[in-house]
Amino acid sequence: MKPQSRRTILISAAVALAGFLGFEIGQRTVETGGSPVDGPLIGITSLTSDTYVRAIRESGGIPIVLPNADGSDEKVDEYLVLLDGLLMPGGADIPPSEYGEEPHETVKLLDDDRYLFEKAMGTAWIEKTDKPMLGICLGGQWVNVASGGSLVQDIPSEFDGLSHRDRDHKVLLEPDSRLSRIFETTEMEVNSLHHQAVKKPGNNLRIVARCPDGVVEAVESTDPNRFLIGVQWHPEKLMPENQQQAKLLQAFVEAAAEVQAEQRKNMAKQR
C-alpha cells in the first residue's frame, strides 16, 4: 500500500476514534481522490487528556492518538513514515532501570503497555528520523531518557523538601536556545505538576531552561536545525487563554507542516 493511502486510512481511523471519544479533530479535510489533507499529522503516544488533542487541533495540526493497548512496537516503523510530528504527553514515571538506577519509594511506574510502546516509539523517532518531537512533563523526561540521559527521581528528596507539584513558578531560558526564540523571552511563569526532572542530559541534548531553584525545566537538541524539545510544564493546559504558552505548540505544528510540505514535494517528483 502506498504511503499516501496509508495516511488516508490513518486519518480516517483517527476521525472515527475522535468521534467515539467525544473529541473533535477540527476542520480538516480528509484526503479523497488523491488530494492532500490540510494540516500535518501529529501522533500523540497516549491519550491522557483531551487537552493535548485540542491544543494540536487549535495549533493547526491533525491529532492522531496512537494505540498502545498491548505495548506492541509492530507499527512503529510505519508511524515513522506516516506522521509529521510526535507529541509525548504527561503521565506516571519511567522505570529508573532505564537509566541504571533502583526506584525511589515515591516512584509510580507507567503501566507496562504504555511503557513498552512509548519507549519503542520515542527511541525510534529520535534515532531514525529528524522530524519534530515535543515532550511534555513525562514526555519531556522520555526525550531525555530515550537519548541516554537520567532523571532526578524525586525532587523533594534531592532538593531539601522542595516541591514542584501544583504550583506556578518562574523559568529562566537560555538566550541562545530555540525555546527562547519561540517564546521571545528569557523569563516567564509556568505551571508545575511534576516530582521528577532531568538530571544528566541525554546524548545530543542540552539544558535550556531551569527554575531559579536549580531544577531543570527543559532540554532541546544541540542540532539547531532539529525541533526536539522536552519541557516539564504543561503549555497545553494553559491554552487558549495563555497566548505565550500557545507559541510552543504552534511552533511544533509549524515545524511538522514543513516536514509535510517536503514529503509532498518528494512525492510529486516521483509521479
Sequence and secondary structure as in RCSB ss.txt:
>XXXX:A:sequence
MKPQSRRTILISAAVALAGFLGFEIGQRTVETGGSPVDGPLIGITSLTSDTYVRAIRESGGIPIVLPNADGSDEK
VDEYLVLLDGLLMPGGADIPPSEYGEEPHETVKLLDDDRYLFEKAMGTAWIEKTDKPMLGICLGGQWVNVASGGS
LVQDIPSEFDGLSHRDRDHKVLLEPDSRLSRIFETTEMEVNSLHHQAVKKPGNNLRIVARCPDGVVEAVESTDPN
RFLIGVQWHPEKLMPENQQQAKLLQAFVEAAAEVQAEQRKNMAKQR
>XXXX:A:secstr
  HHHHHHHHHHHHHHHHHHHT    S     TT   SS EEEES  S HHHHHHHHHTT EEEE   TT   TT
HHHHHHH SEEEE   SB  GGGGT    TT  B  HHHHHHHHHHHHHHHHH    EEEETHHHHHHHHTTT  
EES HHHHTTT   EEEEEEEEE TTSHHHHHHT SEEEEEEE S EESS  TTEEEEEE TTS EEEEEESSTT
  EEEESS HHHHTTT HHHHHHHHHHHHHHHHHHHHHHHHHHHH 
